[in-house]
Amino acid sequence: MKITNYKPNQTIVQTGEYTALLSYGVPQVVVMHARENLVLVNSRKYSVTTSKHRNAYLKEVLGNPGIDSTVQASPAEIQEATGLEVRFRF
């Protein structure tokens, strides 16, 4: 697992199975490599700033060849798919 500080309050977590953008420690966008680059997008509403983080990264991801679709996923589904802990309450 490789963890990189991407931008302020944003972290990228990379494994052989997925690449995930975390905003304030919460997974927002997950690219599942083993599933034909399926992109999971956290469907829960957070702050305006987190929405900006999610949308900017999603725009960047969708600009990559081979990735052209996304699937809305609940925090529980993202946690199940990645093993990344998702905080459900703030």
C-alpha positions in Angstrom: 0.0 0.0 0.0 1.3 3.4 -0.9 -0.1 6.5 0.8 0.6 10.0 -0.7 -0.4 13.4 0.4 -2.1 14.6 -2.8 -3.2 18.2 -2.0 -4.2 19.9 1.3 -6.6 17.6 3.2 -6.5 15.0 0.4 -4.7 11.7 0.3 -4.2 9.1 -2.4 -4.1 5.4 -1.3 -2.8 3.0 -3.9 -2.8 -0.8 -3.8 -2.7 -3.4 -6.5 -6.5 -3.6 -6.4 -7.5 0.1 -6.3 -6.5 3.8 -6.1 -8.6 5.9 -3.7 -8.9 9.6 -3.1 -9.6 10.4 0.6 -10.8 13.8 1.6 -10.4 14.6 5.3 -9.7 10.8 5.7 -12.9 9.6 4.0 -12.8 7.7 0.7 -14.5 9.7 -2.0 -13.4 8.3 -5.3 -12.1 4.7 -5.8 -10.8 3.3 -9.0 -11.0 -0.5 -8.9 -8.2 -1.8 -11.1 -9.2 -5.5 -11.1 -12.8 -4.7 -12.2 -12.0 -3.0 -15.6 -11.2 0.3 -13.9 -14.7 0.6 -12.3 -14.9 3.9 -10.5 -16.8 4.0 -7.3 -18.0 7.4 -6.1 -19.1 8.0 -2.5 -22.8 8.8 -2.7 -23.0 10.4 0.8 -23.2 14.2 1.0 -20.4 15.8 3.0 -19.1 19.4 3.1 -18.8 21.8 0.1 -15.0 21.4 0.3 -15.2 17.6 0.2 -17.6 17.8 -2.8 -15.0 20.1 -4.6 -12.3 17.6 -3.8 -14.4 14.7 -5.1 -15.5 16.4 -8.3 -12.0 17.7 -9.2 -10.4 14.3 -8.8 -13.3 12.6 -10.6 -12.8 15.0 -13.5 -9.1 14.1 -13.6 -9.8 10.3 -13.4 -12.4 10.4 -16.1 -9.9 12.1 -18.4 -7.8 8.9 -18.4 -8.1 6.4 -21.2 -10.1 3.3 -20.4 -12.2 5.0 -17.7 -15.5 6.4 -18.8 -18.1 5.4 -16.2 -18.8 5.7 -12.6 -21.0 4.0 -10.0 -22.5 5.7 -7.0 -21.6 3.7 -3.9 -22.6 4.0 -0.3 -19.8 4.4 2.3 -20.5 0.8 3.5 -20.1 -0.5 -0.1 -16.8 1.4 -0.4 -15.6 0.0 2.9 -16.5 -3.5 1.8 -14.8 -3.2 -1.6 -11.6 -1.7 -0.3 -11.3 -2.4 3.4 -10.7 1.3 4.0 -12.6 2.5 7.1 -15.3 4.9 6.3 -16.5 7.2 9.0 -20.3 7.2 9.0 -20.9 10.0 11.5 -19.1 13.3 12.2 
